Amino acid sequence: MSQRGAVFARLPRHYTRFAGRRVAYAVRGRGPAVLLLHGLGGTADFWQPVSANLDDRFRLIAPDLPGFGFSDRSRGSYALARHAGAVLAVLRAAGVREVHGLVGHSAGGVVAVALCAINAVPIGRVALAATPFPSPRFPLREELISTPFFGRLLDNRRLARIDHFVWQRLIWPLLRRVPMQEYLRGGWAGFMDYSADSFYDTAAELMFRADLDPLLPALRDRPTLLLYGPADGTIPLSHGQRLAAELPASTLIELAGGHYAVLREGLRPLAEWLEAEAG
């Protein structure tokens, strides 16, 4: 596909409900079930390069987390338990009784860890890509809001609402017409499909108020792939190194790309990881 032209088409969605709200999800391929959880600001469309690479071997289920994509927004809680509950509702609706592989990107990786801790459905292998490690032991807020982007959006709700309005109505429609690298088109297709409150509150709940310390025992003996990169300007490599130190069964791979490296540099190691015990 050419570098120029329209962004990827949106993936077809199915719908279910959780806590009175609609939750959207995409399904592609056949085979062992692989659950893909996008990060803050993402949608199921983020995973298009991954699904195109794996849908001949796996059945890929990619939800729009509550407040993002085609899932309902609300003024209610965006707590970690709500995101995890919505994902479990998607698995039930899709008829998934066992998850061969669970892949979480960025804040979606925090939801992935929570799902393992809940243990409501058998989960085999886990991959965490550019996932933050929220813990009282580490100054996560200070690390993230030191960047101009996160400092604007995550530290002042009123400013976040203004910023979101300007980007959604004025800037983003223009940027979507700019030529981009092919692997980013899925993410760009669905980016800005959220409200300022769903973005702000999800960030607060999944990164600043969450605590992975009591949840990590669920991963200690589970094969876990950690995909991080020194060039990531959003989630530092140190988060992957901290997780690797806590998880003796984990494998840390440093990727050359930035925050979205799982969509390009991470495709091969992710595929090999999932295929290791597929079947």
Summary of the structure (lengths in Angstrom):
residues: 279
radius of gyration: 17.3
end to end distance: 31.5
largest distance: 49.6
contacts: 991
relative contact order: 0.17
helix: 42%
strand: 18%
